[in-house]
Amino acid sequence: MRASPVARQIAQLDLGDGCGVAIWENQDDERHYDAPRDHTFSLYLQGGTGTQRLDAGGIAGRPGAICVMPEGCGSAWRITARFRFVHLYLSDARLRSGFAWIHDCDARQIDLPEATFAENPRMAGPLRAMSAAALDGDALRGGTAVSDLIRGLSPRRVPLRGGMAPYLLRRVDEWIEAHLDQTIHLADLALLTDLSPFHFHRMFQHSRGMAPHAWVTHRRVMRAQTLLAGHAPIAAISAACGFSSQSHMTRVFQARTGMTPARYRRLSV
């Protein structure tokens, strides 16, 4: 898909780690998406009655309508009148790992059907908050809204093959939380489950949506976010979260959240 010559980006907000928000305006255009690599959640903010999804019978949008395009879902659109919408782009790893943590379940239980011009207040509220955050450049508010949207997704009962039993996942999570200030090796985690490191890595990734080392980093950043709400020096927080140095934490934190620890602290006060 080539960039549109008429679509105009009003604002964008990088939330790090495979997550971003953008507000767009478009008119008199035709767009085709072939197997996009991210999950996309959209809310029509203004207009939309002149926007049709061609591969879904030509149905038209409206203000407040929600579209959900799962990763790899192609679509075709015709736009005849100006409208404004907010897009949330989420990588599969970011979505599944967030879902697994928030809902305390296997990441494969996520229920994310495609939706075109749907009514969904549980998504509309967080997406409106993301729109405001993008206009204000407020990554903290934007990240909170992403968590709220994922919290609104429903787990489903599905037969699971492979992966790890819930009690083993909780055992691993509890051990990680107790040892975040230390170096954590794959072999340490595998030992908790009586699996070889190879099999542990594969089964954990099935259940959590990301590799063990990425999950540990995710937990380190989340602990840092909690501690940054207090008054401890950032260097002490980096040590408490298992980072090798303050500069190491700053690099990782910014990559995962879209802002430095110091900026996160200022915004969270």
N, C-alpha and C positions, 0 to 999 in steps of 0.2 A: 504494500500500500504506500503510495507516494503522499507527501505532505499536501494538504489542500491549499490552493492559492487564495481562498476566501475565508477559511476558518481563522478566527482571531483569538489568541489566548489572552484572557483578561488578567489572570493571576495563576500562580503555581506555587506549590509548597512541597518541598522534599522532606519526607518523613523518614528517610533512611531505610536500609535493609529491605529493598524490594517494595517500597510503598511510596506513593505520591498522590497529590491532589492537584487538579487543574480545573479552572473555570474557562469555558469556551463560549464564543458566539459564532454563529454560522448562518448563512442564508444562500439561496440560489446555488446549491451544490449537490453533488451526488457522491456518496462514499461507499466503498466496498472494503470489508475487512476479511482477510483470509487467515484463519487459524491464529489469532493474536496470542501472544505468549503469556499475558497476564489475565487475571480475573478483573473485570471492570464493572463497577457499580455506578449508575448515573441517576441524577435527579434533575428534572427539567425545572429550572428556576423561573424563567419567563418564556412565554410563547410555547411553541411546539405543535400547534394544530396544523402547521404546514410541513411537518416532518413525518414521513411515511417509512415504514420498514417494508421494503419491496419483497423480501423473501419470506414474509409472514402475511401475505395477502393484502399488503398496502395499508395496514392499519395505521392510524395517525395518533400523534402524541397530544399532550396538553400540559399546562403547568401543574407541577406536583407529581407527575408520572415518574415511575421508577423503571429502570431497565437494568437487568443483570445479565452480563455476558460471561459465562465461565470460560476459563482458559481454553483456547482452541476452537471456540464457537465463532464461526464465520457469520457475517450479516451484510445486508445491502440496504442503503438508505437514500431517499430523495428528500431534499430540503428546498422548499419554495418560499418560505418566509423566515425572517430573522427570529432566532430564539437563543436563549442562554441556558447552559446546563453545567453542572459540576460533575466531574469524573473522579472516582477513586480507582487507582490502579494498584492491585495487590498481587505480588508474586504468589505462586502456589505454596512455597515454603512458609512465607510470612502468614498467609491465611491459615494454613493447616496447623502450624505450631501455635499460633495465637488461639485458635479454636480448641486445640487439645488442652492448653493451659487453662483457659477461661472456663471451659465446661468440664474439666477433669475427666476426659474420656479419650478414646482412641481417635486420632485425627481422621480416620477413614469414616467416621460416623457423621461427618459434616453433610448437611443437606443443602445443596446449592443448585436448585433448578434454574434454568434459563427463564427470564421474565422480560416481557416487552410491554411498556406502558401500564404497569401494574400499580395498584394502590397498596402501599406497604408503610404504614406509619412508623414501624420499628426501624426501618431503614431511612425513611425520610428525615426524621429528627437528626440522627447522626450526620447524614449527608449535608443538611443545612448548616450544622455546626462546622463541618469541614469547609464549606464554602466561606463562612465568616472567618474561619481561621486562615484560609488562603489569602483573603483580602487583607487581613491584618498582619500576615507573616507570623502567626502564632503557632509554632510547631507543637507546643505543649497541648494546647486545646485541640489541635488536629489529631495528635496521637491518641488523646483521650476519646475523641469521637470515633476513631477507628476501632478501639477496644469496645466501645458501646455498640457499634454496628455488629461486630463479631459476636458479642454477647447476645444479640437478638437473633442470631441464627440458631436453628433447632437441631440438636443431635437426632439421629434416626437409628432405629434398630436394624442392623444389617448383619448377616453372617460374616464373620471375619476369619480369614485364613492367614496364618503367619502372624507376625507381630508378637507383642508381649502381653501377658495377662495384666489386668489392672492392678493387682496387688504388687506385682513386680515393678510396674511403673512407679507406683507410690513409694516403694522401698528405695528405688533409685533416686527419685526426686528428693526424698527426705535426706538421703545420704549427701546428695549434692548440696542441699541447703546448709547442712551441718559442716561442710568442708569447702565452701566457696572461697574462703580466705587462703586456701592452700592450692598447690598444684594438683590437678585431677587428671589421672591417666585413664585411658580406655580400659586397661586391664583391671583397674580398681572397680569400675562400674560393672564390668563383665563378671567379676567374682561375686558380686551381690546376687547374680541370677543363675549361677552355675552354668554359664554359657562360655564358649570360647569368645575372645574379642571379636573375631570375624562375624560369628553368628549374632552376637549381641548387637554389633553395629547395624547389621542388616535388619534385625527385628525391631530395634529401637526406632530406626528411621521409618519403618512401615507405620508404627504406632504414633509417633510424635510429629511426623512430617518434616523432620530435619535430622541431620546427623548428630550423634552425641556431643561432639565438640562444639557444634553450633548452638545446641541447646544449653550447654554450660555457659557459653558466652552470653546467650540471651538472658539466663538467670543472673549472671553477674551484672549486666546492665540494669535489670529490673531492681536488684538490690541497691545499686548505686542511685537509681531514681528515688527510692525510698529514703536513703540516707541523706541525699542532697536537700531534702525538705527540712533537715535539721541544720545545726551550726558547726558540725565537725569539719575540719580542714579537708579540702579535696584530696590532698596527698594521703591523709589518713583513710579516707573513704576508698581510694584506689587500693590500698593495702587490705582493707577489710573485705573487699570484693574479689581479691585474688589477682589483680592486675600487677604486672611487674614494676610499673612506675606510674606516676601521674600522667605523663605524656602518653603512655600506652593506653590508659583508660580514656583519655581525651580522644585519641584516634578512634578507638573502638566505639565509644559512646556516640561520637558524632556520626560515624558510619551507620549506626543502628537507629538513631533517633532524629538525625538531621540537624542537631545542634550540639554545641559544646556543653560539658558539665556546668561551667560557669553561667552560661546563658540559661540552661535549664533551671538552675538555682534561682536566678533573678526572676524568671517567669513563674516559678512555683511559690514564691513568697507571698 
